[in-house]
Amino acid sequence: MLARRGTRFLARSSSLPRRAFSTTHSRSAVYVLPVDPQSPSSDVADVDASALWKSVPASKDKKSAKAGTTRIFYDTPRGTQGKDVTTLTSLGDKWATKTGEERREVVRRAVGSAVKAVKAFGDGVDGEKVLVDASADPHAAAVAAHLALYDFTLKTKPPSRFDPRNTDPLPEKLDLRSLAEGDAKAWDEGVIYARAQNLARTLAELPGNMMTPTAFTERVRAEFTGLPNVEIHVRDQEWASEKGMRTFLSVAKGSSEPCRFLEIHYKGAESDAQPLMFVGKGVTFDTGGISIKPAAGMELMRGDMGGAAAVCSAALAVAQLKLPVNLVVLCPLTENMPGPSANKPGDIVYAMNGKSVQIDNTDAEGRLILADALYYGTTAYRPHSVVDVATLTGAMMVALGEVYTGVFTNSDTLWQDLDKAGKMEHDLFWRMPLSDAYAPQITSSNADLCNIGGRSAGSCTAALFLKSFVEGVDPSEPNSGEPDVRWAHLDIAGTMETSRGNEYQGKGLTGRPTRALIEFVKQSVV
């Protein structure tokens, strides 16, 4: 059955205990090797991948043709270097026919599945060296390996890497490295993409008492420490009041936690180059306010700042990659609480741009804080393109579920750019209608705009509401083509969480669309 004398095979479905890798021998490393099951071979690590793969009878492994099927062999000899663990992972029976984005996704699934298996069957030694054959696609392999390794917990035994009390960060359980030496740059870039998404996941997963508006800004500032060409400004309530951000402050006044308005300026291009702008919804906990949400599942609303988490994490990666672009990131940060000063249904406030807004539902707060942020950003910094990201509407979850992020945009070219980036990272987008035909649903109250448009087309009316606060969103002259500013609203209410996970990402808050945003910026400057 076994390819080499003394080598033992561990099936992924095995119920062996966690310390299954423990042996009396020294171990130099764990190897993760993707293979084509039709022609299993490997030129790395002195492994006879074909013999190992074929050593498992088909009767014992009926899923070998499926991408991500993993076979673990331990105590495999490696000359005089001790004994290693060799993990073979299938690229699927149609690997040879795969191209482009589809091929990259297969690599992610295979490598992610293998790293999850190694993590699950490991012996618990932090810093275990895992060498990944990333030759099929170094970027995708790095992304999958580091996303698969992520496992958020605040349990205290063993100590958690995510415990905010830690003054010194604990090491990762596995030390992931690439065997594709010639493609080190692509691997390193993939690591940056994945770690950015993992940061967004952490910011969203931390509970509301640990991730307040103030704590969010402090964590983000710490993450950017030492990076060149970055300026971070943390504005307070007094500043927002002086700017006339009344819709933002109307949400904040219901909480005892002070609100914050975060600005990140990355200057990677010429000083006079027009910037790109990201705006992220930062409601660090959303009870719904006076229009309070049901108790069941409300703990998930710790992730209602997922938009802010994604845009800040993407900006961190952009700065680390030193991309030649000027990027401005704005995040209005607040809780939405039913305190004694909270908004009441029917209240009318005047936004920063002077429009009157009737608040018929205090649980439609995200568009209120974004309204002032969008107007401030587009008038103060005059960006050429604006992308806002928000966990905005339950209607989007109904429409697209957990697979696609909904995109509303005034620009065909911006949509094409986002779509391309999303497909490259398999962080998928779907274009939704941005039509003035929905306007009567939000313009028929006693104010210029109402913050809710009824049950019908809820995500469409929310996007149309935001459009009213983007300066330059319409062409300055009729039939002139592209508008003065390209704008896209990304509704991530469905994609903020995955209830199933996949081969390279576990269940929980996802950190999407961080990687797609990084890729969007990268492609814009290539």
C-alpha positions as CSV (number, residue, x, y, z in Angstrom):
1,M,0.0,0.0,0.0
2,L,2.8,2.5,0.9
3,A,5.3,4.0,-1.5
4,R,8.2,3.9,0.8
5,R,9.1,1.5,3.6
6,G,8.1,2.9,6.9
7,T,6.0,5.8,5.4
8,R,2.6,6.1,7.0
9,F,-0.5,7.6,5.3
10,L,-3.0,9.7,7.1
11,A,-6.3,10.2,5.3
12,R,-7.9,13.7,5.7
13,S,-11.1,12.2,7.0
14,S,-9.2,10.3,9.7
15,S,-10.3,10.6,13.3
16,L,-6.8,10.4,14.7
17,P,-6.0,12.8,17.5
18,R,-4.5,16.2,17.1
19,R,-1.0,15.0,17.9
20,A,-1.1,12.5,15.0
21,F,2.2,13.9,13.6
22,S,4.1,13.4,16.7
23,T,6.9,10.8,16.3
24,T,10.1,9.9,18.0
25,H,12.1,11.3,15.0
26,S,13.2,14.8,14.3
27,R,11.2,16.5,11.5
28,S,12.7,19.1,9.2
29,A,9.5,20.3,7.6
30,V,6.0,19.7,6.4
31,Y,5.6,19.8,2.6
32,V,2.4,20.9,0.7
33,L,2.6,19.7,-2.9
34,P,-0.3,20.3,-5.3
35,V,-0.5,17.5,-7.9
36,D,-2.4,16.7,-11.1
37,P,-4.1,13.4,-10.3
38,Q,-3.9,12.4,-14.0
39,S,-0.1,12.8,-13.9
40,P,1.0,13.2,-10.3
41,S,4.6,14.4,-10.1
42,S,6.7,16.9,-8.3
43,D,10.2,18.4,-9.0
44,V,10.6,19.8,-5.5
45,A,11.6,18.5,-2.1
46,D,12.9,15.2,-3.6
47,V,9.5,13.6,-3.4
48,D,8.2,10.8,-5.6
49,A,4.8,12.3,-5.7
50,S,3.5,9.8,-8.2
51,A,4.4,6.8,-6.1
52,L,2.9,8.4,-3.0
53,W,-0.3,9.4,-4.7
54,K,-0.8,6.0,-6.3
55,S,0.0,4.2,-3.1
56,V,-3.6,4.8,-1.9
57,P,-6.0,2.4,-3.6
58,A,-8.9,4.0,-5.3
59,S,-11.3,2.0,-3.2
60,K,-10.0,3.9,-0.1
61,D,-10.1,7.3,-1.7
62,K,-13.0,7.9,-4.1
63,K,-12.6,11.7,-4.4
64,S,-9.1,11.8,-5.9
65,A,-10.4,13.6,-9.0
66,K,-11.8,16.5,-6.9
67,A,-9.7,19.6,-6.5
68,G,-8.7,19.9,-2.9
69,T,-8.6,16.1,-2.1
70,T,-5.7,15.8,0.3
71,R,-3.5,12.9,1.2
72,I,-1.0,13.3,4.1
73,F,2.0,11.0,4.5
74,Y,4.2,11.3,7.6
75,D,7.6,9.9,8.5
76,T,8.7,10.2,4.9
77,P,12.5,10.0,4.7
78,R,14.4,13.0,3.5
79,G,18.0,11.9,3.3
80,T,19.9,12.7,6.5
81,Q,17.6,15.6,7.4
82,G,15.2,13.6,9.5
83,K,11.7,12.6,8.6
84,D,9.1,14.9,7.1
85,V,5.4,15.2,6.5
86,T,4.4,15.2,2.9
87,T,1.0,16.5,2.0
88,L,-0.3,15.9,-1.5
89,T,-3.3,17.9,-2.7
90,S,-5.3,17.3,-5.9
91,L,-5.6,20.0,-8.6
92,G,-8.6,18.1,-10.0
93,D,-9.0,15.7,-12.9
94,K,-9.4,18.6,-15.4
95,W,-6.4,20.6,-14.3
96,A,-4.7,20.5,-17.7
97,T,-7.7,22.3,-19.3
98,K,-7.9,25.1,-16.7
99,T,-6.9,28.7,-17.7
100,G,-6.9,32.2,-16.3
101,E,-9.0,33.0,-13.2
102,E,-10.4,29.5,-13.1
103,R,-6.9,28.0,-12.8
104,R,-6.1,30.4,-10.0
105,E,-9.1,29.4,-8.1
106,V,-8.2,25.7,-8.4
107,V,-4.8,26.5,-6.9
108,R,-6.5,28.3,-4.0
109,R,-8.8,25.4,-3.3
110,A,-6.0,22.8,-3.5
111,V,-3.5,24.7,-1.3
112,G,-6.1,25.9,1.1
113,S,-7.5,22.4,1.6
114,A,-4.0,21.1,2.3
115,V,-3.1,23.8,4.8
116,K,-6.4,23.3,6.6
117,A,-5.6,19.5,6.8
118,V,-2.0,20.2,8.1
119,K,-3.4,22.6,10.7
120,A,-6.0,20.1,11.8
121,F,-3.7,17.2,12.2
122,G,-0.6,19.1,13.5
123,D,1.1,18.4,16.7
124,G,0.5,21.8,18.2
125,V,4.0,23.2,17.9
126,D,3.8,26.9,17.1
127,G,6.0,28.0,14.2
128,E,6.0,24.6,12.5
129,K,7.7,25.1,9.1
130,V,5.4,24.4,6.2
131,L,6.9,24.5,2.7
132,V,4.4,25.0,-0.1
133,D,5.1,24.2,-3.8
134,A,3.6,27.4,-5.2
135,S,4.9,26.9,-8.7
136,A,1.4,26.6,-10.3
137,D,0.5,30.1,-9.1
138,P,2.6,31.7,-6.3
139,H,0.2,34.5,-5.7
140,A,-2.9,32.3,-5.4
141,A,-1.0,29.7,-3.3
142,A,0.1,32.4,-0.9
143,V,-3.4,33.8,-0.6
144,A,-5.0,30.4,0.0
145,A,-2.4,29.2,2.5
146,H,-2.6,32.3,4.7
147,L,-6.4,32.5,4.5
148,A,-6.7,28.9,5.4
149,L,-4.4,29.3,8.4
150,Y,-6.6,32.0,9.9
151,D,-8.7,30.8,12.8
152,F,-10.2,33.6,15.0
153,T,-10.8,32.8,18.7
154,L,-10.6,34.5,22.0
155,K,-10.4,31.2,24.0
156,T,-7.6,31.4,26.5
157,K,-6.3,27.9,26.3
158,P,-4.1,27.7,24.3
159,P,-3.4,31.5,24.3
160,S,-5.1,33.3,21.5
161,R,-3.2,35.4,19.0
162,F,-6.2,37.8,18.9
163,D,-6.3,38.5,22.6
164,P,-6.2,42.3,22.8
165,R,-4.4,42.1,26.1
166,N,-1.3,40.7,24.4
167,T,1.6,43.2,24.3
168,D,3.7,41.0,22.2
169,P,2.1,39.2,19.3
170,L,2.1,35.4,19.4
171,P,3.5,33.5,16.5
172,E,1.4,31.9,13.8
173,K,0.8,28.2,14.4
174,L,2.4,27.4,11.0
175,D,5.4,29.1,9.4
176,L,4.3,29.1,5.7
177,R,7.0,29.5,3.1
178,S,7.2,29.0,-0.7
179,L,9.3,26.4,-2.5
180,A,9.0,28.4,-5.7
181,E,12.1,30.5,-5.2
182,G,11.9,32.1,-8.7
183,D,8.5,33.5,-7.9
184,A,9.2,35.0,-4.5
185,K,7.8,38.4,-5.5
186,A,4.4,36.9,-6.5
187,W,4.3,34.8,-3.3
188,D,5.2,37.8,-1.1
189,E,2.5,39.9,-2.8
190,G,-0.1,37.1,-2.2
191,V,0.9,37.1,1.5
192,I,0.2,40.8,1.7
193,Y,-3.2,40.4,0.1
194,A,-4.2,37.6,2.4
195,R,-2.9,39.3,5.6
196,A,-4.9,42.4,4.6
197,Q,-8.0,40.3,4.4
198,N,-7.2,38.6,7.6
199,L,-6.9,42.0,9.3
200,A,-10.3,42.9,8.0
201,R,-11.7,39.7,9.4
202,T,-10.1,40.4,12.8
203,L,-11.4,43.9,13.0
204,A,-14.9,42.6,12.2
205,E,-14.8,39.6,14.4
206,L,-13.7,41.4,17.6
207,P,-16.8,42.1,19.7
208,G,-18.3,45.6,20.0
209,N,-16.8,46.2,23.5
210,M,-13.3,45.6,22.1
211,M,-13.7,47.3,18.8
212,T,-15.3,50.7,19.6
213,P,-14.8,53.7,17.2
214,T,-11.8,54.7,19.3
215,A,-10.3,51.2,19.4
216,F,-10.7,50.9,15.6
217,T,-8.7,54.0,14.9
218,E,-6.0,53.0,17.4
219,R,-5.6,49.6,15.8
220,V,-5.5,51.0,12.3
221,R,-3.0,53.6,13.2
222,A,-0.8,50.8,14.8
223,E,-1.0,48.7,11.6
224,F,0.3,51.6,9.5
225,T,3.2,52.4,11.8
226,G,6.5,52.8,9.9
227,L,5.0,52.8,6.4
228,P,6.2,55.8,4.3
229,N,3.9,58.2,2.4
230,V,1.0,57.7,4.8
231,E,-0.9,60.3,6.9
232,I,-3.6,59.3,9.3
233,H,-6.1,61.8,10.8
234,V,-8.5,60.9,13.6
235,R,-11.3,63.5,13.8
236,D,-13.6,63.9,16.8
237,Q,-17.2,65.0,17.3
238,E,-16.3,68.6,17.5
239,W,-14.6,68.5,14.1
240,A,-17.6,66.7,12.5
241,S,-20.0,69.3,14.0
242,E,-17.9,72.2,12.6
243,K,-18.1,70.5,9.2
244,G,-21.9,70.2,9.4
245,M,-22.0,66.4,9.4
246,R,-25.4,66.3,10.9
247,T,-26.6,63.0,9.5
248,F,-23.5,61.3,10.8
249,L,-23.8,62.9,14.2
250,S,-27.5,62.1,14.4
251,V,-26.6,58.4,14.5
252,A,-23.7,58.9,16.9
253,K,-25.7,60.8,19.5
254,G,-27.5,57.6,20.6
255,S,-24.3,56.1,22.0
256,S,-22.1,56.9,25.0
257,E,-19.1,55.9,22.9
258,P,-17.5,58.9,21.2
259,C,-17.7,58.8,17.4
260,R,-14.6,59.1,15.2
261,F,-14.0,60.1,11.6
262,L,-10.9,58.4,10.3
263,E,-8.9,59.6,7.3
264,I,-6.0,57.7,5.7
265,H,-4.0,59.5,3.0
266,Y,-1.5,57.4,1.1
267,K,0.6,59.4,-1.3
268,G,2.3,57.1,-3.7
269,A,2.1,59.2,-6.8
270,E,2.9,62.8,-7.8
271,S,1.4,65.3,-5.3
272,D,-0.8,66.9,-8.0
273,A,-2.2,63.5,-9.2
274,Q,-6.0,63.3,-8.6
275,P,-6.7,60.7,-5.9
276,L,-8.8,57.6,-5.8
277,M,-11.1,57.4,-2.8
278,F,-12.5,54.6,-0.6
279,V,-15.2,55.2,1.9
280,G,-16.2,52.6,4.4
281,K,-19.2,52.3,6.7
282,G,-18.0,52.0,10.3
283,V,-20.8,51.1,12.6
284,T,-18.9,49.2,15.2
285,F,-22.1,47.8,16.7
286,D,-25.6,48.2,15.3
287,T,-28.6,47.6,17.5
288,G,-30.9,49.3,15.0
289,G,-31.4,52.2,17.3
290,I,-35.0,53.0,18.3
291,S,-36.1,50.7,15.4
292,I,-34.3,48.0,17.3
293,K,-33.3,44.7,15.7
294,P,-34.5,41.3,16.9
295,A,-32.3,39.8,19.6
296,A,-31.6,36.6,17.7
297,G,-28.4,37.0,15.7
298,M,-27.8,40.6,16.9
299,E,-24.3,39.6,18.0
300,L,-23.4,39.5,14.3
301,M,-23.8,43.3,14.1
302,R,-20.3,43.6,15.6
303,G,-19.4,43.2,11.9
304,D,-21.4,46.2,10.7
305,M,-18.1,48.0,10.3
306,G,-17.0,45.5,7.7
307,G,-16.9,48.2,5.1
308,A,-14.5,50.3,7.1
309,A,-12.4,47.2,7.9
310,A,-12.1,46.3,4.3
311,V,-11.1,49.7,2.9
312,C,-8.6,50.3,5.7
313,S,-7.1,46.9,5.2
314,A,-6.9,47.3,1.5
315,A,-5.2,50.7,2.0
316,L,-2.6,49.0,4.2
317,A,-1.8,46.5,1.5
318,V,-1.6,49.3,-1.1
319,A,0.9,51.1,1.1
320,Q,2.9,48.0,1.7
321,L,3.0,47.2,-2.0
322,K,4.1,50.8,-2.6
323,L,1.7,51.2,-5.5
324,P,2.1,54.5,-7.4
325,V,-1.3,56.0,-6.6
326,N,-2.8,58.6,-4.3
327,L,-5.4,57.1,-2.2
328,V,-7.8,58.7,0.3
329,V,-9.8,56.5,2.7
330,L,-12.6,57.9,4.8
331,C,-14.4,56.0,7.6
332,P,-17.2,57.5,9.7
333,L,-17.2,55.4,12.9
334,T,-19.9,55.2,15.5
335,E,-22.3,52.8,17.3
336,N,-26.0,52.8,16.6
337,M,-27.7,52.6,20.0
338,P,-31.2,53.3,21.4
339,G,-29.9,55.8,24.0
340,P,-31.9,58.7,25.4
341,S,-30.7,61.1,22.7
342,A,-31.1,58.6,19.8
343,N,-32.8,59.5,16.5
344,K,-36.6,58.9,16.6
345,P,-38.6,57.7,13.6
346,G,-39.9,60.7,11.8
347,D,-37.0,63.0,12.8
348,I,-35.7,65.3,10.0
349,V,-32.1,66.4,9.9
350,Y,-30.1,68.5,7.4
351,A,-27.1,66.8,5.9
352,M,-23.8,68.4,5.2
353,N,-24.8,69.3,1.6
354,G,-27.9,71.0,2.9
355,K,-30.5,68.4,1.9
356,S,-33.2,67.6,4.4
357,V,-33.4,63.9,5.4
358,Q,-36.4,62.2,7.1
359,I,-35.4,59.3,9.3
360,D,-38.3,56.9,9.2
361,N,-36.2,53.9,10.3
362,T,-33.3,54.3,12.6
363,D,-31.9,50.9,11.5
364,A,-31.2,52.5,8.1
365,E,-28.3,54.3,9.7
366,G,-25.5,53.3,7.4
367,R,-26.6,55.6,4.6
368,L,-26.9,58.5,7.0
369,I,-23.2,58.3,8.1
370,L,-22.1,57.6,4.5
371,A,-24.0,60.6,3.2
372,D,-21.9,63.1,5.0
373,A,-18.7,61.2,4.4
374,L,-19.3,61.0,0.6
375,Y,-20.1,64.7,0.3
376,Y,-17.2,65.7,2.4
377,G,-14.8,63.5,0.5
378,T,-15.9,64.4,-3.0
379,T,-15.9,68.2,-2.3
380,A,-12.7,68.3,-0.2
381,Y,-10.4,66.0,-2.2
382,R,-12.0,65.9,-5.7
383,P,-11.2,62.3,-6.5
384,H,-11.5,60.9,-10.0
385,S,-13.2,57.7,-8.6
386,V,-15.0,56.8,-5.4
387,V,-15.8,53.4,-4.1
388,D,-17.9,53.1,-0.9
389,V,-18.2,49.8,0.9
390,A,-21.0,49.1,3.3
391,T,-23.0,46.3,5.0
392,L,-26.0,48.3,4.0
393,T,-29.2,46.3,3.3
394,G,-30.9,43.1,4.2
395,A,-32.4,43.2,0.7
396,M,-28.9,42.5,-0.7
397,M,-28.7,39.3,1.3
398,V,-32.0,38.2,-0.2
399,A,-30.9,39.2,-3.7
400,L,-27.4,37.8,-3.9
401,G,-26.8,35.7,-0.8
402,E,-23.2,35.1,0.3
403,V,-21.6,34.7,-3.2
404,Y,-21.6,38.1,-4.9
405,T,-21.2,41.6,-3.6
406,G,-23.8,44.0,-5.2
407,V,-22.4,46.9,-7.1
408,F,-24.3,50.1,-8.0
409,T,-22.3,52.5,-10.2
410,N,-22.7,55.5,-12.5
411,S,-19.8,54.3,-14.7
412,D,-19.5,51.4,-17.1
413,T,-15.7,51.7,-17.0
414,L,-15.6,51.6,-13.2
415,W,-17.8,48.5,-13.3
416,Q,-15.5,46.8,-15.8
417,D,-12.5,47.5,-13.6
418,L,-14.1,46.2,-10.4
419,D,-15.5,43.1,-12.2
420,K,-12.1,42.3,-13.6
421,A,-10.4,42.7,-10.2
422,G,-13.1,40.6,-8.5
423,K,-12.7,37.7,-10.9
424,M,-9.0,37.8,-10.6
425,E,-9.2,37.3,-6.8
426,H,-12.4,35.2,-6.9
427,D,-14.0,38.0,-4.8
428,L,-17.0,38.3,-7.0
429,F,-19.2,41.3,-7.9
430,W,-22.6,41.6,-9.6
431,R,-23.9,44.8,-11.1
432,M,-27.2,46.0,-9.8
433,P,-29.5,48.7,-11.3
434,L,-28.9,52.4,-10.3
435,S,-32.0,54.0,-11.7
436,D,-33.9,57.2,-11.0
437,A,-37.1,55.2,-11.5
438,Y,-36.8,54.2,-7.9
439,A,-36.6,57.9,-6.7
440,P,-40.3,58.3,-5.8
441,Q,-39.8,55.7,-3.0
442,I,-37.4,58.0,-1.2
443,T,-38.6,61.5,-2.3
444,S,-42.3,61.4,-1.2
445,S,-41.9,62.3,2.5
446,N,-41.8,65.8,4.1
447,A,-38.1,66.1,3.4
448,D,-35.9,66.1,0.3
449,L,-35.1,62.4,1.0
450,C,-36.3,59.7,3.2
451,N,-33.8,57.2,4.6
452,I,-36.0,54.2,3.8
453,G,-38.0,53.5,0.6
454,G,-40.1,50.6,1.7
455,R,-39.7,46.8,1.3
456,S,-39.5,46.8,-2.5
457,A,-36.0,47.2,-4.1
458,G,-34.5,48.1,-0.7
459,S,-30.9,47.9,-1.9
460,C,-31.7,50.0,-5.0
461,T,-33.3,52.8,-3.1
462,A,-30.4,52.8,-0.6
463,A,-27.9,53.2,-3.4
464,L,-30.0,56.0,-4.9
465,F,-30.0,57.7,-1.6
466,L,-26.2,57.7,-1.4
467,K,-25.9,59.0,-5.0
468,S,-27.5,62.3,-3.9
469,F,-24.4,63.0,-1.8
470,V,-21.7,62.3,-4.3
471,E,-20.5,65.6,-5.8
472,G,-20.0,65.2,-9.6
473,V,-21.8,61.9,-9.8
474,D,-23.7,63.1,-12.9
475,P,-22.1,64.4,-16.1
476,S,-21.7,68.2,-16.0
477,E,-23.3,68.4,-19.5
478,P,-26.0,66.2,-20.9
479,N,-24.8,63.4,-23.2
480,S,-21.2,64.1,-22.3
481,G,-20.4,60.5,-21.5
482,E,-18.4,59.7,-18.3
483,P,-19.4,61.7,-15.2
484,D,-17.0,64.1,-13.5
485,V,-16.4,61.4,-10.8
486,R,-16.8,57.7,-11.2
487,W,-18.7,56.3,-8.2
488,A,-19.5,52.7,-7.1
489,H,-21.4,51.6,-4.1
490,L,-20.6,48.1,-2.9
491,D,-23.3,46.5,-0.7
492,I,-21.5,43.7,1.3
493,A,-24.4,42.8,3.6
494,G,-24.5,39.3,2.1
495,T,-20.8,38.7,1.6
496,M,-19.7,40.1,5.0
497,E,-20.2,36.5,6.4
498,T,-20.0,33.0,5.2
499,S,-22.0,30.3,6.8
500,R,-20.3,27.5,4.9
501,G,-16.8,28.5,4.2
502,N,-14.7,26.9,1.5
503,E,-11.4,25.1,1.0
504,Y,-9.4,28.2,2.0
505,Q,-11.7,30.2,4.1
506,G,-13.5,29.1,7.2
507,K,-16.9,30.1,8.5
508,G,-17.5,33.5,10.0
509,L,-16.9,37.1,9.0
510,T,-15.0,37.2,5.7
511,G,-13.2,40.5,5.3
512,R,-14.5,40.8,1.8
513,P,-14.0,42.6,-0.6
514,T,-10.4,43.5,0.7
515,R,-8.5,41.5,-1.9
516,A,-10.6,42.7,-4.8
517,L,-10.1,46.3,-3.8
518,I,-6.3,45.8,-3.6
519,E,-6.4,44.2,-7.0
520,F,-8.5,47.0,-8.4
521,V,-6.0,49.6,-7.3
522,K,-3.1,47.5,-8.6
523,Q,-4.7,47.1,-12.0
524,S,-5.4,50.8,-12.2
525,V,-1.7,51.6,-12.1
526,V,-0.3,48.8,-14.2
